Amino acid sequence: MTTTHRDLTRYCSICGARLVMRDEHGVPRRTCPECGHIHYRNPVPAAGVLLTDGDGGVLLVKRRYAPRAGAWCLPAGFMEYGETPHHCAERELHEETGLRGRAGELFGVYAGFDDPRVRSILVLYLARATGGRLAPGDDAIDARFFPVTRPPRDLAFASHRQALREFAARLARDEAVAAPVRATRAARNTAAPRPVRAAGPRARRVARAVATPPRRARAARPRSRRG
Protein backbone atom coordinates (compact mmCIF):
# COMPACT_ATOMS: atom_id res chain seq x y z
CA MET A 1 0.00 0.00 0.00
CA THR A 2 1.31 3.43 -0.98
CA THR A 3 0.41 6.37 1.24
CA THR A 4 0.06 9.83 -0.31
CA HIS A 5 2.06 12.47 1.53
CA ARG A 6 0.86 16.07 1.23
CA ASP A 7 3.55 18.72 1.33
CA LEU A 8 2.26 21.40 3.71
CA THR A 9 5.34 23.61 3.44
CA ARG A 10 4.21 27.13 2.48
CA TYR A 11 7.02 29.45 3.49
CA CYS A 12 10.74 29.60 2.79
CA SER A 13 12.89 28.16 5.58
CA ILE A 14 15.63 30.68 4.74
CA CYS A 15 13.91 34.06 4.47
CA GLY A 16 10.27 33.36 5.34
CA ALA A 17 8.79 34.45 1.99
CA ARG A 18 5.81 32.55 0.63
CA LEU A 19 6.85 29.76 -1.75
CA VAL A 20 5.61 29.47 -5.31
CA MET A 21 5.62 26.53 -7.71
CA ARG A 22 8.32 26.71 -10.37
CA ASP A 23 9.65 24.25 -12.88
CA GLU A 24 13.12 22.83 -12.26
CA HIS A 25 14.37 20.52 -15.02
CA GLY A 26 10.86 19.33 -15.73
CA VAL A 27 9.84 18.86 -12.08
CA PRO A 28 7.55 21.37 -10.34
CA ARG A 29 9.03 22.36 -6.98
CA ARG A 30 8.20 24.87 -4.27
CA THR A 31 10.63 27.74 -4.75
CA CYS A 32 11.23 31.00 -2.93
CA PRO A 33 10.72 34.00 -5.26
CA GLU A 34 12.85 36.20 -2.99
CA CYS A 35 16.06 34.24 -2.29
CA GLY A 36 15.71 31.43 -4.83
CA HIS A 37 15.76 28.62 -2.22
CA ILE A 38 14.20 25.41 -3.53
CA HIS A 39 12.27 23.22 -1.13
CA TYR A 40 13.16 19.58 -1.90
CA ARG A 41 11.16 16.66 -0.58
CA ASN A 42 13.64 13.87 0.12
CA PRO A 43 13.12 10.48 1.76
CA VAL A 44 14.18 10.19 5.39
CA PRO A 45 16.88 7.57 6.16
CA ALA A 46 16.25 4.93 8.82
CA ALA A 47 18.27 1.94 10.01
CA GLY A 48 17.60 -1.27 11.88
CA VAL A 49 18.74 -4.83 12.52
CA LEU A 50 17.92 -8.45 11.87
CA LEU A 51 18.98 -10.30 15.02
CA THR A 52 18.40 -14.01 15.62
CA ASP A 53 18.48 -16.18 18.73
CA GLY A 54 20.52 -18.89 17.00
CA ASP A 55 17.51 -21.23 16.92
CA GLY A 56 15.52 -19.87 13.99
CA GLY A 57 13.96 -16.91 15.82
CA VAL A 58 14.17 -13.27 14.77
CA LEU A 59 13.74 -10.34 17.16
CA LEU A 60 10.67 -8.10 16.71
CA VAL A 61 9.16 -5.28 18.76
CA LYS A 62 5.57 -4.14 19.25
CA ARG A 63 5.00 -0.45 18.53
CA ARG A 64 3.81 1.83 21.32
CA TYR A 65 2.85 4.85 19.21
CA ALA A 66 1.15 5.64 15.93
CA PRO A 67 1.41 4.93 13.14
CA ARG A 68 0.51 1.25 13.44
CA ALA A 69 0.43 1.26 17.25
CA GLY A 70 0.24 -2.33 18.52
CA ALA A 71 1.72 -3.82 15.36
CA TRP A 72 5.06 -5.62 15.18
CA CYS A 73 8.19 -4.50 13.37
CA LEU A 74 11.94 -4.92 13.28
CA PRO A 75 14.02 -2.87 15.73
CA ALA A 76 14.63 0.24 13.63
CA GLY A 77 14.23 4.00 13.59
CA PHE A 78 15.12 7.26 11.92
CA MET A 79 18.72 8.42 11.87
CA GLU A 80 19.79 11.36 14.01
CA TYR A 81 21.73 14.24 12.49
CA GLY A 82 25.43 13.33 12.29
CA GLU A 83 24.73 9.64 12.95
CA THR A 84 25.94 6.76 10.79
CA PRO A 85 23.54 3.99 9.72
CA HIS A 86 25.55 1.46 11.78
CA HIS A 87 25.31 3.56 14.93
CA CYS A 88 21.62 4.26 14.36
CA ALA A 89 20.86 0.54 14.02
CA GLU A 90 22.76 -0.33 17.22
CA ARG A 91 21.17 2.57 19.13
CA GLU A 92 17.65 1.61 18.09
CA LEU A 93 18.29 -2.01 19.06
CA HIS A 94 19.34 -1.00 22.56
CA GLU A 95 16.59 1.60 23.06
CA GLU A 96 13.76 -0.67 21.92
CA THR A 97 14.86 -4.09 23.21
CA GLY A 98 17.41 -3.52 25.99
CA LEU A 99 19.99 -5.59 24.10
CA ARG A 100 23.34 -4.28 23.02
CA GLY A 101 24.57 -5.54 19.69
CA ARG A 102 27.00 -5.13 16.87
CA ALA A 103 25.65 -4.31 13.41
CA GLY A 104 27.63 -6.26 10.84
CA GLU A 105 26.88 -7.23 7.27
CA LEU A 106 24.54 -5.03 5.26
CA PHE A 107 21.46 -7.14 4.54
CA GLY A 108 19.39 -4.84 2.37
CA VAL A 109 18.04 -1.36 1.61
CA TYR A 110 14.28 -0.86 1.27
CA ALA A 111 12.01 1.98 0.20
CA GLY A 112 9.18 2.76 2.61
CA PHE A 113 5.97 3.97 0.97
CA ASP A 114 3.32 3.15 3.60
CA ASP A 115 4.37 5.36 6.53
CA PRO A 116 1.87 8.24 6.64
CA ARG A 117 4.46 10.56 8.17
CA VAL A 118 7.14 10.44 5.49
CA ARG A 119 8.74 8.46 2.72
CA SER A 120 11.69 6.53 4.13
CA ILE A 121 14.78 4.57 3.13
CA LEU A 122 15.36 1.64 5.49
CA VAL A 123 18.90 0.24 5.86
CA LEU A 124 18.99 -3.18 7.54
CA TYR A 125 22.04 -4.94 8.98
CA LEU A 126 22.61 -8.43 10.27
CA ALA A 127 23.49 -8.08 13.95
CA ARG A 128 24.64 -10.16 16.90
CA ALA A 129 23.91 -9.49 20.55
CA THR A 130 26.87 -8.52 22.73
CA GLY A 131 25.14 -7.83 26.05
CA GLY A 132 22.16 -6.33 27.80
CA ARG A 133 18.86 -7.90 28.85
CA LEU A 134 15.81 -8.35 26.65
CA ALA A 135 13.21 -5.81 27.81
CA PRO A 136 11.04 -3.45 25.73
CA GLY A 137 11.76 0.25 26.00
CA ASP A 138 11.42 3.65 24.33
CA ASP A 139 8.57 3.36 21.78
CA ALA A 140 8.19 -0.43 22.15
CA ILE A 141 5.77 -2.15 24.52
CA ASP A 142 6.97 -5.69 23.84
CA ALA A 143 10.05 -7.40 22.42
CA ARG A 144 10.39 -11.09 21.64
CA PHE A 145 11.73 -13.64 19.18
CA PHE A 146 9.44 -15.13 16.53
CA PRO A 147 10.16 -18.02 14.15
CA VAL A 148 11.49 -16.33 11.05
CA THR A 149 9.22 -18.48 8.88
CA ARG A 150 6.13 -17.61 10.99
CA PRO A 151 6.22 -13.91 11.93
CA PRO A 152 3.09 -12.27 13.36
CA ARG A 153 0.45 -11.28 10.83
CA ASP A 154 0.18 -7.69 12.03
CA LEU A 155 3.52 -6.40 10.77
CA ALA A 156 3.59 -2.61 10.67
CA PHE A 157 5.29 -1.90 7.33
CA ALA A 158 5.58 -3.58 3.94
CA SER A 159 9.35 -3.09 3.85
CA HIS A 160 9.70 -5.12 7.06
CA ARG A 161 7.55 -7.93 5.62
CA GLN A 162 9.71 -8.00 2.50
CA ALA A 163 12.91 -8.07 4.54
CA LEU A 164 11.66 -10.96 6.69
CA ARG A 165 10.68 -12.97 3.60
CA GLU A 166 14.12 -12.46 2.10
CA PHE A 167 15.81 -13.26 5.42
CA ALA A 168 13.88 -16.54 5.75
CA ALA A 169 14.85 -17.48 2.18
CA ARG A 170 18.50 -16.75 2.92
CA LEU A 171 18.49 -18.87 6.08
CA ALA A 172 16.92 -21.74 4.11
CA ARG A 173 19.65 -21.50 1.45
CA ASP A 174 22.37 -21.43 4.10
CA GLU A 175 20.88 -24.50 5.77
CA ALA A 176 20.69 -26.36 2.45
CA VAL A 177 24.42 -25.75 1.95
CA ALA A 178 25.43 -26.54 5.53
CA ALA A 179 23.42 -29.77 5.98
CA PRO A 180 25.51 -31.97 3.60
CA VAL A 181 28.72 -30.68 5.18
CA ARG A 182 27.50 -31.62 8.66
CA ALA A 183 26.43 -35.06 7.41
CA THR A 184 29.84 -35.69 5.86
CA ARG A 185 31.64 -34.72 9.05
CA ALA A 186 29.36 -36.91 11.15
CA ALA A 187 30.00 -39.89 8.83
CA ARG A 188 33.75 -39.41 9.15
CA ASN A 189 33.54 -39.27 12.94
CA THR A 190 31.55 -42.52 13.14
CA ALA A 191 33.60 -44.46 10.55
CA ALA A 192 35.46 -47.62 11.65
CA PRO A 193 39.03 -46.94 12.80
CA ARG A 194 41.84 -47.88 10.43
CA PRO A 195 43.64 -51.16 11.20
CA VAL A 196 46.99 -50.72 12.93
CA ARG A 197 49.91 -51.80 10.79
CA ALA A 198 52.27 -54.36 12.28
CA ALA A 199 55.42 -52.81 13.63
CA GLY A 200 58.65 -53.43 11.73
CA PRO A 201 61.90 -54.80 13.23
CA ARG A 202 63.23 -51.37 14.09
CA ALA A 203 60.00 -50.35 15.83
CA ARG A 204 60.05 -53.58 17.83
CA ARG A 205 63.65 -52.98 18.96
CA VAL A 206 62.75 -49.43 20.04
CA ALA A 207 59.69 -50.69 21.92
CA ARG A 208 61.74 -53.31 23.75
CA ALA A 209 64.38 -50.72 24.66
CA VAL A 210 61.73 -48.44 26.11
CA ALA A 211 59.95 -51.19 28.00
CA THR A 212 63.10 -52.83 29.45
CA PRO A 213 64.13 -51.16 32.71
CA PRO A 214 67.79 -50.14 32.91
CA ARG A 215 70.18 -52.46 34.81
CA ARG A 216 71.33 -51.28 38.19
CA ALA A 217 75.07 -50.65 38.34
CA ARG A 218 77.05 -52.88 40.74
CA ALA A 219 78.56 -51.17 43.72
CA ALA A 220 82.37 -50.96 43.54
CA ARG A 221 84.28 -53.13 46.02
CA PRO A 222 86.39 -51.18 48.51
CA ARG A 223 90.11 -51.48 47.86
CA SER A 224 92.11 -52.97 50.74
CA ARG A 225 94.86 -50.86 52.18
CA ARG A 226 98.17 -52.59 52.82
CA GLY A 227 100.31 -51.55 55.73
C-alpha positions in Angstrom: 0.0 0.0 0.0 1.3 3.4 -1.0 0.4 6.4 1.2 0.1 9.8 -0.3 2.1 12.5 1.5 0.9 16.1 1.2 3.5 18.7 1.3 2.3 21.4 3.7 5.3 23.6 3.4 4.2 27.1 2.5 7.0 29.4 3.5 10.7 29.6 2.8 12.9 28.2 5.6 15.6 30.7 4.7 13.9 34.1 4.5 10.3 33.4 5.3 8.8 34.4 2.0 5.8 32.6 0.6 6.8 29.8 -1.8 5.6 29.5 -5.3 5.6 26.5 -7.7 8.3 26.7 -10.4 9.7 24.2 -12.9 13.1 22.8 -12.3 14.4 20.5 -15.0 10.9 19.3 -15.7 9.8 18.9 -12.1 7.5 21.4 -10.3 9.0 22.4 -7.0 8.2 24.9 -4.3 10.6 27.7 -4.8 11.2 31.0 -2.9 10.7 34.0 -5.3 12.8 36.2 -3.0 16.1 34.2 -2.3 15.7 31.4 -4.8 15.8 28.6 -2.2 14.2 25.4 -3.5 12.3 23.2 -1.1 13.2 19.6 -1.9 11.2 16.7 -0.6 13.6 13.9 0.1 13.1 10.5 1.8 14.2 10.2 5.4 16.9 7.6 6.2 16.3 4.9 8.8 18.3 1.9 10.0 17.6 -1.3 11.9 18.7 -4.8 12.5 17.9 -8.5 11.9 19.0 -10.3 15.0 18.4 -14.0 15.6 18.5 -16.2 18.7 20.5 -18.9 17.0 17.5 -21.2 16.9 15.5 -19.9 14.0 14.0 -16.9 15.8 14.2 -13.3 14.8 13.7 -10.3 17.2 10.7 -8.1 16.7 9.2 -5.3 18.8 5.6 -4.1 19.2 5.0 -0.5 18.5 3.8 1.8 21.3 2.9 4.9 19.2 1.1 5.6 15.9 1.4 4.9 13.1 0.5 1.2 13.4 0.4 1.3 17.3 0.2 -2.3 18.5 1.7 -3.8 15.4 5.1 -5.6 15.2 8.2 -4.5 13.4 11.9 -4.9 13.3 14.0 -2.9 15.7 14.6 0.2 13.6 14.2 4.0 13.6 15.1 7.3 11.9 18.7 8.4 11.9 19.8 11.4 14.0 21.7 14.2 12.5 25.4 13.3 12.3 24.7 9.6 13.0 25.9 6.8 10.8 23.5 4.0 9.7 25.6 1.5 11.8 25.3 3.6 14.9 21.6 4.3 14.4 20.9 0.5 14.0 22.8 -0.3 17.2 21.2 2.6 19.1 17.6 1.6 18.1 18.3 -2.0 19.1 19.3 -1.0 22.6 16.6 1.6 23.1 13.8 -0.7 21.9 14.9 -4.1 23.2 17.4 -3.5 26.0 20.0 -5.6 24.1 23.3 -4.3 23.0 24.6 -5.5 19.7 27.0 -5.1 16.9 25.6 -4.3 13.4 27.6 -6.3 10.8 26.9 -7.2 7.3 24.5 -5.0 5.3 21.5 -7.1 4.5 19.4 -4.8 2.4 18.0 -1.4 1.6 14.3 -0.9 1.3 12.0 2.0 0.2 9.2 2.8 2.6 6.0 4.0 1.0 3.3 3.2 3.6 4.4 5.4 6.5 1.9 8.2 6.6 4.5 10.6 8.2 7.1 10.4 5.5 8.7 8.5 2.7 11.7 6.5 4.1 14.8 4.6 3.1 15.4 1.6 5.5 18.9 0.2 5.9 19.0 -3.2 7.5 22.0 -4.9 9.0 22.6 -8.4 10.3 23.5 -8.1 14.0 24.6 -10.2 16.9 23.9 -9.5 20.6 26.9 -8.5 22.7 25.1 -7.8 26.0 22.2 -6.3 27.8 18.9 -7.9 28.9 15.8 -8.4 26.6 13.2 -5.8 27.8 11.0 -3.5 25.7 11.8 0.2 26.0 11.4 3.7 24.3 8.6 3.4 21.8 8.2 -0.4 22.1 5.8 -2.1 24.5 7.0 -5.7 23.8 10.0 -7.4 22.4 10.4 -11.1 21.6 11.7 -13.6 19.2 9.4 -15.1 16.5 10.2 -18.0 14.2 11.5 -16.3 11.0 9.2 -18.5 8.9 6.1 -17.6 11.0 6.2 -13.9 11.9 3.1 -12.3 13.4 0.5 -11.3 10.8 0.2 -7.7 12.0 3.5 -6.4 10.8 3.6 -2.6 10.7 5.3 -1.9 7.3 5.6 -3.6 3.9 9.3 -3.1 3.9 9.7 -5.1 7.1 7.5 -7.9 5.6 9.7 -8.0 2.5 12.9 -8.1 4.5 11.7 -11.0 6.7 10.7 -13.0 3.6 14.1 -12.5 2.1 15.8 -13.3 5.4 13.9 -16.5 5.7 14.9 -17.5 2.2 18.5 -16.7 2.9 18.5 -18.9 6.1 16.9 -21.7 4.1 19.7 -21.5 1.5 22.4 -21.4 4.1 20.9 -24.5 5.8 20.7 -26.4 2.4 24.4 -25.8 1.9 25.4 -26.5 5.5 23.4 -29.8 6.0 25.5 -32.0 3.6 28.7 -30.7 5.2 27.5 -31.6 8.7 26.4 -35.1 7.4 29.8 -35.7 5.9 31.6 -34.7 9.1 29.4 -36.9 11.1 30.0 -39.9 8.8 33.8 -39.4 9.2 33.5 -39.3 12.9 31.6 -42.5 13.1 33.6 -44.5 10.6 35.5 -47.6 11.7 39.0 -46.9 12.8 41.8 -47.9 10.4 43.6 -51.2 11.2 47.0 -50.7 12.9 49.9 -51.8 10.8 52.3 -54.4 12.3 55.4 -52.8 13.6 58.7 -53.4 11.7 61.9 -54.8 13.2 63.2 -51.4 14.1 60.0 -50.3 15.8 60.0 -53.6 17.8 63.6 -53.0 19.0 62.7 -49.4 20.0 59.7 -50.7 21.9 61.7 -53.3 23.7 64.4 -50.7 24.7 61.7 -48.4 26.1 59.9 -51.2 28.0 63.1 -52.8 29.5 64.1 -51.2 32.7 67.8 -50.1 32.9 70.2 -52.5 34.8 71.3 -51.3 38.2 75.1 -50.7 38.3 77.1 -52.9 40.7 78.6 -51.2 43.7 82.4 -51.0 43.5 84.3 -53.1 46.0 86.4 -51.2 48.5 90.1 -51.5 47.9 92.1 -53.0 50.7 94.9 -50.9 52.2 98.2 -52.6 52.8 100.3 -51.6 55.7 
